[in-house]
Amino acid sequence: MHSTLDGMRVISLAVNLPGPLAAARLAQFGASVLKVEPPGGDPLAFAAPAWYADLIQRQEVTVLDLKDSADLAVLRKDLATADLLITAMRPSALRRLELDDAPTRFPGLSHIEIVGHDGDSEELPGHDLNYQAAHGTVQPPLMPAIPAADLLGSERAVSAALLALLNRTNAGNGSTHRVVLDDAAAAAGASARYGLNAAVAAFPTYGIYATTDGYIALGALEPHFQIRTCEALGIKGTREELTNVFATESTDHWVALGANVDVPITGIDTPSQAGRNT
C-alpha cells in the first residue's frame, strides 16, 4: 500500500521545534524529507536529544553552511527538484538567502514559512514561551507544561503543506503559505478568552482529586458520566464528597473503577512517567 505522500520531496531548513515536528509528520505520511542543519546543529538535539532522534528517524540529515556560496549552491540544486520547502527563520534571513520568493525561483516548489509574528512585527524575535505569555496560557510563576504554540504551529504547517500540494495539483504551480506561531498561541488561548475553562471547572465531577498515592483526573462532564460516578461512589456528587472519597484509595484503584463503570478517570503522570496510562 502506498502512503499518502509517496514520491513527495521535502527539504526542511527549520530547527528547534515547530518545523522539525511538521517535517516528521510529513515523513510519517510517506514524504522523503531532507533536513538541512547549520554547522552548529539543531538546538533541539541538545535540549531534548531523545525527542530529536525520534523526529529524524525517517529523514536524511545533512549539514550545510548557507553563508557559504558553495553550500548555498548545493541547496539550490536540491530545491530545483523538491516539492516542499519548510523554513523557520526571520523574513530578513530568507531575503538574504534569496528564498523569500522560492516558488518563483523554483517552479513547482511550495514554501511553508514558519514565523513568530506577522505584519509590522514580523522581525520580532520570540519563542513558544513568548507567544503563550501574550495569549493567556501561562500561569506565573510556572513554566508552561507543554509548548502549545509550537505544537499547534507544527500542525498548521502540516495542514499548509497538504493545502500547497493540493493547490499545485489543481493549479499546476507552487505557492507560499505563512504559518504564524503567535496566531497559533492566540488559538490556544481561546478557551481562556471565552471562559470555557471556568465553565467546566464549575462541575465537581470534572476536576483533579488527590488519592492515597497521587492524583486522578475525573472527566465526568456529561450527565450520564456524572450519574455513573455518583452511583459508583454512593454520593450526591459535591466537591467535598468527591475529595473525601478519592482520598481513601490509590490512583490505580480509581482508574480500575473508572474502567469498570465506564467513567473517564485517569491517573495523573509526572513528566518522567508520562504515557503510563495510555
C-alpha positions as CSV (number, residue, x, y, z in Angstrom):
1,M,0.0,0.0,0.0
2,H,1.3,3.4,-0.9
3,S,1.5,6.2,1.7
4,T,-0.3,9.4,1.0
5,L,2.8,11.4,0.2
6,D,4.9,8.8,-1.6
7,G,7.1,10.5,-4.1
8,M,6.9,13.9,-2.5
9,R,10.3,15.5,-1.7
10,V,10.5,17.9,1.3
11,I,13.5,20.0,2.2
12,S,13.4,21.5,5.7
13,L,15.8,24.2,6.9
14,A,13.8,24.5,10.2
15,V,15.4,23.9,13.5
16,N,14.1,24.0,17.1
17,L,10.5,22.5,17.3
18,P,7.6,23.5,15.0
19,G,9.4,22.9,11.7
20,P,11.0,19.6,12.7
21,L,7.7,18.4,14.1
22,A,6.0,19.2,10.8
23,A,8.7,17.6,8.8
24,A,8.5,14.4,10.9
25,R,4.7,14.3,10.4
26,L,5.1,14.6,6.6
27,A,7.7,11.8,6.7
28,Q,5.1,9.7,8.5
29,F,2.8,10.4,5.6
30,G,5.4,9.0,3.2
31,A,7.2,12.0,2.1
32,S,11.0,11.9,1.5
33,V,12.5,14.5,3.9
34,L,15.9,16.1,3.7
35,K,16.7,18.0,6.9
36,V,19.3,20.7,6.3
37,E,21.1,21.7,9.5
38,P,23.6,24.5,10.1
39,P,27.1,23.6,11.2
40,G,26.2,24.2,14.8
41,G,23.4,21.6,14.6
42,D,19.7,21.8,15.6
43,P,19.3,23.2,19.2
44,L,16.6,20.6,19.8
45,A,19.3,17.9,19.6
46,F,21.0,19.4,22.7
47,A,17.8,20.4,24.6
48,A,15.9,17.1,24.1
49,P,18.2,14.6,22.3
50,A,15.8,11.6,22.6
51,W,13.0,13.6,21.1
52,Y,15.2,14.9,18.3
53,A,16.3,11.4,17.5
54,D,12.7,10.3,17.3
55,L,11.8,13.1,15.0
56,I,14.6,12.5,12.4
57,Q,14.4,8.7,12.2
58,R,12.6,8.8,8.9
59,Q,14.7,11.7,7.5
60,E,18.0,12.2,5.8
61,V,20.1,14.8,7.7
62,T,22.8,16.9,6.1
63,V,24.8,19.9,7.2
64,L,25.2,23.0,5.0
65,D,26.6,26.4,5.9
66,L,24.2,28.6,3.9
67,K,26.5,31.6,4.4
68,D,29.0,29.7,2.2
69,S,28.2,30.2,-1.5
70,A,29.2,26.6,-2.4
71,D,26.9,25.1,0.2
72,L,24.1,27.5,-0.8
73,A,24.5,26.3,-4.4
74,V,24.1,22.7,-3.2
75,L,20.8,23.7,-1.5
76,R,19.5,25.4,-4.6
77,K,20.3,22.4,-6.7
78,D,18.2,20.2,-4.3
79,L,15.4,22.8,-4.3
80,A,15.1,22.5,-8.1
81,T,13.7,19.0,-7.7
82,A,11.8,19.4,-4.4
83,D,8.1,19.7,-3.8
84,L,8.1,21.5,-0.5
85,L,10.4,23.8,1.4
86,I,10.0,24.3,5.2
87,T,11.7,27.2,6.8
88,A,11.6,28.7,10.3
89,M,13.6,31.9,10.3
90,R,13.0,35.7,10.2
91,P,11.9,37.1,6.8
92,S,15.1,39.1,6.6
93,A,17.1,35.9,6.7
94,L,15.0,34.4,3.9
95,R,15.6,37.5,1.8
96,R,19.4,37.2,2.4
97,L,19.3,33.7,1.1
98,E,17.0,34.8,-1.8
99,L,14.4,32.3,-0.7
100,D,11.6,34.7,0.1
101,D,10.1,34.0,-3.4
102,A,11.1,30.4,-3.6
103,P,8.1,29.2,-5.7
104,T,9.0,31.8,-8.3
105,R,12.7,30.8,-8.4
106,F,11.9,27.1,-8.4
107,P,8.7,26.3,-10.4
108,G,6.6,23.6,-8.8
109,L,8.1,24.2,-5.3
110,S,5.8,25.3,-2.5
111,H,7.1,27.1,0.6
112,I,5.9,26.7,4.2
113,E,7.2,29.7,6.0
114,I,7.0,29.4,9.8
115,V,7.4,32.7,11.5
116,G,6.9,34.1,15.0
117,H,4.9,37.2,14.1
118,D,3.3,38.7,11.0
119,G,2.8,42.2,9.6
120,D,4.8,45.0,11.1
121,S,6.1,42.7,13.9
122,E,7.4,40.0,11.6
123,E,11.0,40.6,12.6
124,L,10.4,40.4,16.4
125,P,12.3,37.6,18.0
126,G,10.4,35.1,20.1
127,H,9.8,31.5,21.2
128,D,6.9,29.4,22.4
129,L,7.1,31.0,25.9
130,N,6.7,34.5,24.5
131,Y,3.8,33.6,22.3
132,Q,2.0,31.9,25.1
133,A,2.7,34.7,27.5
134,A,0.8,37.1,25.2
135,H,-2.3,35.0,25.0
136,G,-3.3,33.8,28.4
137,T,-1.9,30.3,28.6
138,V,0.9,31.0,31.1
139,Q,0.2,31.0,34.8
140,P,3.1,32.7,36.6
141,P,5.5,31.7,38.1
142,L,5.0,28.3,36.5
143,M,6.5,27.5,33.1
144,P,4.0,26.1,30.5
145,A,3.6,22.3,30.8
146,I,3.7,21.9,27.0
147,P,4.9,24.1,24.1
148,A,1.4,24.8,22.9
149,A,2.2,27.4,20.3
150,D,5.0,25.2,18.8
151,L,2.7,22.1,18.7
152,L,-0.2,23.9,17.2
153,G,2.1,25.7,14.8
154,S,3.6,22.5,13.6
155,E,0.1,21.0,12.8
156,R,-0.8,24.3,11.0
157,A,2.4,23.8,9.0
158,V,1.4,20.3,8.0
159,S,-2.1,21.5,7.0
160,A,-0.5,24.3,4.9
161,A,1.8,21.7,3.3
162,L,-1.1,19.5,2.3
163,L,-3.0,22.5,1.0
164,A,0.0,23.6,-1.0
165,L,0.3,20.2,-2.6
166,L,-3.4,20.2,-3.4
167,N,-3.2,23.6,-4.9
168,R,-0.3,22.6,-7.1
169,T,-2.3,19.6,-8.4
170,N,-5.2,21.9,-9.3
171,A,-3.3,25.0,-10.5
172,G,0.0,23.5,-11.6
173,N,2.3,25.8,-9.7
174,G,3.8,26.1,-6.2
175,S,2.7,28.6,-3.6
176,T,3.9,30.2,-0.3
177,H,2.0,29.7,2.9
178,R,3.0,31.6,6.1
179,V,2.4,29.9,9.5
180,V,2.4,32.4,12.4
181,L,3.2,31.0,15.8
182,D,1.7,34.0,17.5
183,D,-1.6,33.2,15.8
184,A,-1.3,29.6,17.0
185,A,-0.9,30.8,20.5
186,A,-3.9,33.0,20.2
187,A,-5.9,30.0,19.1
188,A,-4.7,28.0,22.1
189,G,-5.8,30.9,24.4
190,A,-9.3,30.9,23.0
191,S,-10.6,28.6,25.8
192,A,-9.4,31.1,28.4
193,R,-10.8,34.2,26.5
194,Y,-14.2,32.6,26.0
195,G,-14.4,31.3,29.6
196,L,-14.5,27.6,28.8
197,N,-12.1,26.5,31.5
198,A,-14.1,28.4,34.2
199,A,-17.3,26.9,32.9
200,V,-16.2,23.3,33.0
201,A,-14.4,23.9,36.4
202,A,-17.9,24.6,37.9
203,F,-18.7,20.8,37.6
204,P,-17.3,18.9,40.6
205,T,-17.2,15.7,38.5
206,Y,-14.7,17.4,36.2
207,G,-11.5,18.0,38.0
208,I,-8.4,16.8,39.8
209,Y,-8.5,14.9,43.1
210,A,-5.9,13.6,45.4
211,T,-5.7,9.8,46.1
212,T,-3.6,8.0,48.7
213,D,-0.6,7.9,46.4
214,G,-1.1,10.6,43.8
215,Y,-3.8,12.3,41.8
216,I,-6.5,11.5,39.4
217,A,-8.3,13.4,36.6
218,L,-12.0,12.8,36.7
219,G,-13.6,13.7,33.3
220,A,-17.2,13.0,34.1
221,L,-18.6,16.1,32.3
222,E,-21.7,14.8,30.6
223,P,-24.8,14.0,32.6
224,H,-24.6,10.2,32.1
225,F,-21.0,10.2,33.3
226,Q,-21.9,12.3,36.3
227,I,-24.7,9.9,37.2
228,R,-22.5,6.8,36.9
229,T,-19.8,8.4,39.0
230,C,-22.2,9.3,41.8
231,E,-23.8,5.8,41.7
232,A,-20.5,4.1,41.7
233,L,-19.2,6.1,44.7
234,G,-22.6,6.2,46.6
235,I,-22.6,10.0,46.8
236,K,-24.6,13.0,45.6
237,G,-21.6,14.5,43.8
238,T,-20.5,17.5,45.7
239,R,-16.8,18.6,45.5
240,E,-16.4,17.8,49.2
241,E,-17.8,14.3,48.9
242,L,-15.6,13.6,45.9
243,T,-12.5,14.9,47.7
244,N,-13.2,12.7,50.7
245,V,-13.9,9.6,48.8
246,F,-11.0,9.7,46.4
247,A,-8.6,10.3,49.3
248,T,-9.4,6.8,50.6
249,E,-7.9,4.7,47.9
250,S,-4.9,4.5,45.5
251,T,-4.8,6.0,42.0
252,D,-4.8,2.5,40.4
253,H,-7.9,1.6,42.4
254,W,-9.8,4.6,41.0
255,V,-8.5,4.1,37.4
256,A,-9.8,0.5,37.6
257,L,-13.1,1.6,38.9
258,G,-13.5,4.1,36.1
259,A,-12.8,1.3,33.6
260,N,-15.4,-1.0,35.2
261,V,-18.2,1.6,35.3
262,D,-17.2,3.3,32.0
263,V,-16.3,6.7,33.5
264,P,-13.2,8.6,32.3
265,I,-10.8,8.5,35.2
266,T,-7.1,8.9,34.5
267,G,-4.1,8.8,36.8
268,I,-2.0,11.9,36.6
269,D,1.5,11.2,35.4
270,T,4.6,13.2,36.4
271,P,6.8,14.2,33.4
272,S,9.1,11.2,34.0
273,Q,6.1,8.8,34.0
274,A,4.2,10.3,31.1
275,G,2.3,7.8,29.0
276,R,1.8,5.3,31.7
277,N,-1.9,5.4,31.3
278,T,-2.1,5.4,27.5
